[in-house]
């Protein structure tokens, strides 16, 4: 029992420190004040699960103590306590690694398939035309992913985002860091033609 108290205190400090690093790395990643590749790796790969482990242990221990104090640490209380944390952890991992929300925004390939009128409204870009939208000198930052061209001006700073540049085709680079649903937040401005 004495060891659980020590582990709980360590987990509380780990949770505190990792939350600070999570906010700093997230802010640094979006503002470009620290190396973006390092910040993204730290923020998206490591800190998320360190925080999850520390949070689960620290909160589970505190709730266990509360249930004991309230004289609810019996078979049903233990079962509900364990079920909550099992569902919480499994649900978190599922959402992080497996779940991909379908977007209410039309995909670029479905834009042109709706009608002849819609097709005439969709702008097409060649690679050369796309390169003009490089996010520099007042130009918007457009990138192509899966044949769609998206306006990511708010994401790219001076035409770059991490080690990627606006005005290019970034399908593989995009999917190495993001789920497809991430693009639903940004406007589709056209289609990339080959």
VEXGU-913032 format. One record per residue (C-alpha): residue number from 1; residue in three letters; z, y, x. Coordinates in Angstrom, 3 decimals, m for minus. Example, Ala and Ser with C-alpha at 12.3 -4.5 7.8 and 13.67 -1.06 7.14 Angstrom:
num | residu | pz | py | px
1 | ALA | 7.800 | m4.500 | 12.300
2 | SER | 7.140 | m1.060 | 13.670
//
This chain:
num | residu | pz | py | px
1 | UNK | 0.000 | 0.000 | 0.000
2 | UNK | 0.836 | 2.366 | 2.871
3 | UNK | m2.669 | 1.815 | 4.278
4 | UNK | m4.295 | 2.758 | 0.970
5 | UNK | m2.607 | 6.164 | 1.108
6 | UNK | m3.901 | 6.748 | 4.651
7 | UNK | m7.410 | 5.607 | 3.720
8 | UNK | m7.325 | 7.851 | 0.649
9 | UNK | m6.400 | 10.865 | 2.774
10 | UNK | m9.174 | 10.089 | 5.229
11 | UNK | m11.651 | 9.729 | 2.353
12 | UNK | m10.540 | 13.080 | 0.928
13 | UNK | m11.317 | 14.761 | 4.258
14 | UNK | m14.604 | 12.874 | 4.595
15 | UNK | m15.526 | 14.010 | 1.082
16 | UNK | m14.640 | 17.615 | 1.871
17 | UNK | m16.558 | 17.692 | 5.167
18 | UNK | m19.605 | 15.876 | 3.822
19 | UNK | m19.813 | 18.164 | 0.772
20 | UNK | m19.778 | 21.193 | 3.083
21 | UNK | m22.526 | 19.656 | 5.207
22 | UNK | m24.460 | 18.742 | 2.062
23 | UNK | m24.487 | 22.356 | 0.869
24 | UNK | m25.240 | 23.741 | 4.328
25 | UNK | m28.085 | 21.281 | 4.937
26 | UNK | m29.549 | 21.894 | 1.468
27 | UNK | m29.437 | 25.639 | 1.911
28 | UNK | m30.727 | 25.378 | 5.454
29 | UNK | m33.535 | 23.092 | 4.306
30 | UNK | m34.778 | 25.504 | 1.644
31 | UNK | m34.264 | 28.716 | 3.620
32 | UNK | m35.473 | 27.405 | 6.956
33 | UNK | m32.396 | 28.558 | 8.891
34 | UNK | m31.893 | 25.162 | 10.545
35 | UNK | m34.410 | 22.556 | 11.662
36 | UNK | m35.948 | 21.396 | 8.391
37 | UNK | m36.626 | 17.802 | 9.457
38 | UNK | m33.036 | 17.336 | 10.597
39 | UNK | m31.675 | 19.046 | 7.466
40 | UNK | m33.829 | 16.917 | 5.152
41 | UNK | m32.840 | 13.666 | 6.862
42 | UNK | m29.157 | 14.614 | 6.752
43 | UNK | m29.288 | 15.916 | 3.172
44 | UNK | m31.476 | 13.246 | 1.566
45 | UNK | m30.689 | 10.128 | 3.562
46 | UNK | m27.169 | 10.169 | 4.956
47 | UNK | m24.864 | 12.582 | 3.171
48 | UNK | m25.675 | 11.379 | m0.340
49 | UNK | m24.238 | 7.925 | 0.287
50 | UNK | m21.369 | 9.114 | 2.478
51 | UNK | m20.333 | 11.399 | m0.392
52 | UNK | m20.740 | 8.565 | m2.897
53 | UNK | m18.474 | 6.202 | m0.928
54 | UNK | m15.825 | 8.859 | m0.248
55 | UNK | m15.877 | 10.087 | m3.861
56 | UNK | m15.619 | 6.602 | m5.337
57 | UNK | m12.720 | 5.570 | m3.123
58 | UNK | m10.818 | 8.854 | m3.432
59 | UNK | m11.243 | 9.217 | m7.206
60 | UNK | m10.685 | 5.504 | m7.911
61 | UNK | m7.407 | 5.590 | m6.006
62 | UNK | m6.261 | 8.758 | m7.821
63 | UNK | m7.186 | 7.352 | m11.234
64 | UNK | m5.449 | 4.075 | m10.403
65 | UNK | m2.258 | 6.000 | m9.603
66 | UNK | m2.562 | 7.961 | m12.859
67 | UNK | m2.993 | 4.748 | m14.851
68 | UNK | 0.084 | 3.265 | m13.167
69 | UNK | 2.076 | 6.431 | m13.924
70 | UNK | 0.953 | 6.328 | m17.577
71 | UNK | 1.841 | 2.615 | m17.760
72 | UNK | m1.779 | 1.728 | m18.511
73 | UNK | m2.353 | m0.341 | m15.368
74 | UNK | m2.679 | m3.611 | m17.261
75 | UNK | m5.525 | m6.051 | m17.770
76 | UNK | m7.547 | m3.764 | m20.050
77 | UNK | m6.888 | m0.671 | m17.923
78 | UNK | m7.943 | m2.497 | m14.757
79 | UNK | m11.067 | m3.839 | m16.451
80 | UNK | m12.118 | m0.424 | m17.783
81 | UNK | m11.370 | 1.173 | m14.401
82 | UNK | m13.451 | m1.416 | m12.519
83 | UNK | m16.301 | m1.309 | m15.063
84 | UNK | m16.529 | 2.474 | m14.855
85 | UNK | m16.899 | 2.446 | m11.075
86 | UNK | m19.316 | m0.480 | m11.052
87 | UNK | m21.559 | 1.243 | m13.615
88 | UNK | m21.227 | 4.566 | m11.814
89 | UNK | m22.270 | 3.190 | m8.410
90 | UNK | m25.016 | 0.915 | m9.747
91 | UNK | m26.330 | 3.723 | m11.966
92 | UNK | m26.342 | 6.197 | m9.095
93 | UNK | m28.191 | 3.824 | m6.766
94 | UNK | m30.661 | 2.957 | m9.542
95 | UNK | m31.455 | 6.610 | m10.259
96 | UNK | m31.713 | 7.419 | m6.547
97 | UNK | m33.843 | 4.458 | m5.459
98 | UNK | m35.654 | 3.051 | m8.504
99 | UNK | m35.845 | 5.380 | m11.505
100 | UNK | m38.839 | 7.671 | m11.874
101 | UNK | m38.888 | 9.890 | m14.930
102 | UNK | m42.221 | 10.227 | m16.633
103 | UNK | m43.290 | 13.812 | m16.739
104 | UNK | m44.166 | 15.674 | m19.939
105 | UNK | m46.586 | 17.689 | m17.803
106 | UNK | m50.072 | 16.240 | m17.740
107 | UNK | m51.108 | 14.518 | m14.553
108 | UNK | m54.101 | 15.993 | m12.782
109 | UNK | m56.274 | 13.007 | m13.666
110 | UNK | m55.521 | 13.343 | m17.372
111 | UNK | m56.323 | 17.052 | m17.478
112 | UNK | m60.060 | 16.510 | m17.273
113 | UNK | m60.051 | 13.559 | m19.677
114 | UNK | m58.782 | 15.403 | m22.770
115 | UNK | m61.960 | 17.142 | m23.878
116 | UNK | m65.097 | 18.841 | m22.674
117 | UNK | m63.478 | 22.244 | m23.278
118 | UNK | m60.502 | 21.360 | m21.077
119 | UNK | m62.772 | 20.038 | m18.336
120 | UNK | m64.562 | 23.364 | m18.050
121 | UNK | m61.214 | 25.149 | m17.588
122 | UNK | m60.054 | 22.979 | m14.678
123 | UNK | m60.772 | 24.514 | m11.277
124 | UNK | m62.039 | 22.155 | m8.630
125 | UNK | m61.296 | 22.600 | m4.940
126 | UNK | m63.040 | 21.198 | m1.908
127 | UNK | m60.946 | 20.691 | 1.229
128 | UNK | m62.501 | 23.871 | 2.659
129 | UNK | m61.652 | 25.893 | m0.470
130 | UNK | m58.138 | 24.457 | m0.559
131 | UNK | m57.551 | 25.538 | 3.045
132 | UNK | m57.868 | 29.187 | 1.951
133 | UNK | m54.652 | 28.787 | m0.075
134 | UNK | m52.485 | 28.345 | 3.012
135 | UNK | m49.517 | 30.493 | 1.971
136 | UNK | m50.165 | 33.090 | 4.660
137 | UNK | m51.178 | 36.748 | 4.445
138 | UNK | m50.248 | 36.980 | 0.779
139 | UNK | m52.188 | 33.854 | m0.275
140 | UNK | m50.512 | 31.317 | m2.562
141 | UNK | m49.530 | 27.941 | m1.093
142 | UNK | m51.530 | 25.153 | m2.727
143 | UNK | m51.380 | 21.486 | m1.751
144 | UNK | m53.253 | 18.447 | m2.996
145 | UNK | m51.381 | 15.299 | m4.031
146 | UNK | m53.148 | 12.344 | m5.699
147 | UNK | m56.226 | 14.446 | m6.409
148 | UNK | m54.289 | 17.230 | m8.147
149 | UNK | m53.847 | 20.673 | m6.632
150 | UNK | m50.382 | 22.160 | m7.121
151 | UNK | m49.045 | 25.668 | m6.568
152 | UNK | m46.038 | 25.200 | m4.270
153 | UNK | m45.763 | 28.813 | m3.172
154 | UNK | m42.014 | 28.800 | m3.869
155 | UNK | m41.498 | 25.802 | m1.572
156 | UNK | m43.624 | 26.760 | 1.434
157 | UNK | m42.387 | 29.555 | 3.724
158 | UNK | m45.180 | 31.327 | 5.614
159 | UNK | m47.431 | 28.415 | 4.772
160 | UNK | m45.205 | 25.633 | 6.040
161 | UNK | m42.601 | 23.277 | 4.626
162 | UNK | m40.916 | 21.098 | 7.232
163 | UNK | m43.820 | 20.004 | 9.430
164 | UNK | m46.417 | 20.259 | 6.643
165 | UNK | m48.849 | 23.054 | 5.936
166 | UNK | m50.156 | 24.529 | 2.705
167 | UNK | m53.851 | 24.350 | 1.988
168 | UNK | m54.027 | 20.657 | 2.853
169 | UNK | m54.012 | 17.228 | 1.231
170 | UNK | m50.432 | 15.872 | 1.485
171 | UNK | m50.310 | 12.722 | m0.660
172 | UNK | m48.817 | 10.386 | 1.967
173 | UNK | m46.425 | 13.001 | 3.357
174 | UNK | m45.276 | 13.911 | m0.165
175 | UNK | m44.499 | 10.335 | m1.209
176 | UNK | m42.596 | 9.675 | 2.005
177 | UNK | m39.931 | 12.168 | 0.836
178 | UNK | m40.277 | 12.639 | m2.949
179 | UNK | m40.788 | 10.794 | m6.224
180 | UNK | m43.884 | 11.635 | m8.267
181 | UNK | m41.719 | 13.292 | m10.931
182 | UNK | m40.820 | 16.044 | m8.443
183 | UNK | m44.270 | 17.588 | m8.968
184 | UNK | m43.646 | 18.109 | m12.688
185 | UNK | m41.745 | 21.297 | m11.813
186 | UNK | m44.849 | 22.948 | m10.374
187 | UNK | m48.072 | 24.108 | m12.018
188 | UNK | m51.278 | 22.129 | m11.611
189 | UNK | m53.937 | 24.639 | m10.614
190 | UNK | m56.873 | 22.288 | m10.297
191 | UNK | m58.384 | 19.112 | m8.925
192 | UNK | m59.427 | 18.180 | m5.407
193 | UNK | m63.037 | 17.006 | m5.104
194 | UNK | m64.298 | 14.908 | m2.244
//
